[in-house]
Amino acid sequence: MPETQIAEILDGKACAADTRNGLKERVSVHTGKGNRAPGLAVILVGDNPASELYVKNKITACKNVGIESFLHKFPADASEEEVMKTVQILNDSDTVDGILVQLPLPGHLNEAKILEAMRPDKDADGLHPYNLGLLLSGKPGLQPCTPAGIMVLLDKYNVKLEGVKATVIGRSNLVGKPIALMLMQRNATVTICHSRTKNLKEIVQETDVLVVAIGKSQFVQGDWIKPGAVVVDVGIHYEKGEGDKSIITGDVDYKAAKPVAKMITPVPGGVGPMTVAQLLANTVYSYEKRLGLQ
């Protein structure tokens, strides 16, 4: 019998650490010349435990790189006017280079309106329509953190993109659409799939590079994967396993896909760390551009 292939792990933790180290060196050079440190402001509305944990991790990551963080916390019933007023203050601040609005926001707040109120050059998440427009037109600018982090990870492992068949499952502005554009800019032939796509399994079976961001636990099965494909799993789900033990799953059946794929991201430890690292990278990019340090 042929020996079973085990996929190489696309280690997001290690790659994110490399990114942070590089950013730390850049910041250190700038502050060593008498410049102020970069600044990231975070707006957190409500007391969602997951959001609070994400914000805590982001603030810790900022500290490790040398970025100053400014947390603006609001109760769950905060008015849209209050939040918008803070966004405007941060837009005008000379010590804030990046603004992050932690999503999701409570239902009574207009998410799109608040995000669009940010100055595009301080949009640390890269989700402002202006920045998405720059991405669409192939111009440099702040890019959505998760897709940009995926591209850094693929480059770290020398994944060939030119001429390959790439499939993206998911069409959100956060991940699906931007990663499709980034892959196309690298000369991959890209198919975008979603919940209404017919013959999805057959499309995936012909895919060299697969990015899954559909938000359904273990949606992609092992027998969907083309032997030797590169699999990037963006999903993360917290579920109860045997004996009510908490387990974490992705959008791909990892155990079934691992013996088939050439490379695969783990969940956790794959895309997640790269998203946070890219948030820091966007903040430093904004800082260098604003101070003319590039």
ABEGO torsion letter per residue (X at the ends): XBBBBBBBBBBAAAAAAAAAAAAAAAAAAAAAAGBBBBBBBBBBBEABAAAAAAAAAAAAAAAAAGBBBBBBBBBAABBAAAAAAAAAAAAABAABABBBBBOBBBAABBAAAAAAABBAAABAAGABAAAAAAAAAGBBEBBBAAAAAAAAAAAAAGBBABGBBBBBBEABAAAAAAAAAAAAAAGBBBBBBBAABBGAAAAAAABABBBBBAGBBGABBAAABBBGBBBBBABBBBBBBBGGBBBBBBABBAAAAAAABABBBBOBGBAAAAAAAAAAAAAAAAAAAAAGAX
